[in-house]
């Protein structure tokens, strides 16, 4: 959530910030109105409770009179009445507070739609072929790598089976990620290459739960807007993780790190679930836009002064992995209108997929990396101790590999005229083959 002190003391600044995200600034006025009511009732309750203590003291000291007993009874009833009012106002106040998104960082590109996102760089040459390139699904089905028809019988549309070498490639990608993020020399190289001042602390591998309670899911800031994408198991009041970081962030809720223990970095692997409610008619076949997918995700808890460089580190790791796979890509800096509620800044990587658009090719998103500053940390109460003070950490997340989309880029960029798929050199030792045929 946004710092309550900022909301009360600098409401115009908050309004300007959220308006850049396309959120109505009147939301701040609505909150401040409820906040004033909340404070008034809270003060009244404090006064009534203080009065009740005086009445109680009078009774115990033998000074009670009939009128004092009646006044004490009336005071007690007033307390109950105000407590009910406070509960109602507090609920409404909190609901509005949670709808106020994080402020974009000052240097985030200002824009009104995804068209205003900024291309920072293009890396690698787009794949060229002496033959018309096929799309990944045509290739994968002919080689027995993906089966969406049988998956539809079992689970419905937007599901798929990964078979044979495709399944082995998923685990190969995992090996590449885990070895990279555990190697301090690689991290040091990425840090120096990008001129960053962060530590080279390795990432801790973790396999998190994929079912989350409401406190954890809400704490990550994905329910107020975008909640229609989330699967919920009503009977158990649990949510299915829609992206891996949703289960990584709440690991340390209501905890206080020691300063020496930061940064704390994780790389998680989990299956993720999305309704794809807003994508009717888009990419309905295949595994590009599905209800279930696997993901390797980086997550960092850091001191506030290092979060901008930590964000660049996550992007640097992503680029390192893409270059190891020898895949052409471009880096996008997201404009203010294309930032989700928690994000103060965000980078996307879009990878070239030559088989898309009937062989004309196009860039498609495969990675994202977000700096949520202290927004999620406030909602989850994740802090760190610095000297005598306790402050909120900054939390960041970044895709290492979204498996399905990474497989698509490999299939399309490494296809041969004969309809085979060459395996990227860096993955061959894990798969035990050079070509899928």
Secondary structure, 3 states (H helix, E strand, C coil): CCCHHHHHHCHHHHHHHHHHCCCCCHHHHHHHHHHHHHHHHHHHHHHHHHHHHHHHHHHHCCCCCHHHHHHHHHHHHHHHHHHHHHHHHHHHHHHHHHHCCCCCCCCCCCCCCHHHCEEEEEECCCCCCCCCCCCHHHHHHHCCCEEHHHHHHHHCCCCCEECCHHHHHHHHHHHHHHHHHHCHHHHHHHHHHCCCCCCCCCCEEECCCCEEEHHHHHHCCCCCCCHHHCCEECCCCEEECCCCHHHHHHHHCCEEEEHHHCCEEEEEEEEEECCCCCCCCCCCCCCCCCCEEEEEEEEEEECHHHHHHHHHHHHHHHHHHHHHHCCCEEEEECCHHHCCCCCCEEEEEEEEECCHHHHCCEEEEEEEEEECCCHHHHHHCEEEEECCEEEECEEEEEEEEEHHHHHHHHHHHCECCCCCEECCHHHHHHHCCCEEC
